[in-house]
């Protein structure tokens, strides 16, 4: 997973600042050779099991590829997609946001007709959950102020039933209180180099700010699960899954909660726990400034 931060620049511990293009630096993208009149914004959900991630890849089935096909068919032209945060192969989403620049004429499309057309043109493992409009400078990626993820873990000897496709079945018990104590060290601005895929961090800033990391017992559709809820300004590749694998090491009693602080300080992927399986991760929500999005009508 990769996404940009919520501030125009952030510097942590002397690291190079992360930069997000400010609205004053942007220009409306072109639609059929003319500046866009506005932006169509989709709230999309998907079951990630049969996708090779969100981003398009040659010869692979991806969420972006399916959405591009549907939107190009409806709008009768090639489209450019921007998402709030890319997800890896096997990762799910409840509320992924995707922005598409549109023309003045396209802004007049009927919401009900547009929604029905997109539903008909997308496969059963993609859900068009909402349509919004924004100004021509809007970017689903750069205007996001935070992203939230939930990782689900089914514990114990009983195989999960309804959660099978979207939870990690860990055949043991976990100390949720210890995991929550370990998670507290991750809140705030830190260098998360230990928590991302090593090759993706080379030569790139790895500082991020996490607003919250919560570990709790939850019950969904009659099944008891352990949920790890993470909200932050942006995320590195495999960051939430590596946080999960690290906290599970604490929960199973192999490490003390304070070990998480040592992992952060190490700035070395080898210091952290394993990367948890993709199927347990769901991209849950994206926050945008009030008034930036309005329902498509």
Secondary structure, DSSP 8 states (H G I E B T S, - for coil): -B---SSSEE--TT---EE---GGG----EETTEE-SEEEEEEEEE-GGGSS-SS--TTS--HHHHHHHHHHHHHTS----EESSB--TT-EEEEEEEEEEE-TTGGGS-HHHHHHHHHHHS-TTEEEEEEEEE-TT--TTTTEEEEEEEEEEEESSS--STTGGGSEEESS---HHHHHHHHGGGSEEEE-GGGS-HHHHTTS--EEEEEEEEEEEEEETTEEEEEEEEEES---TTHHHHHHHHHHHHHTTSS-TTHHHHHHHHT-GGGS-----GGGEEEEEEEE-TTS-EE--
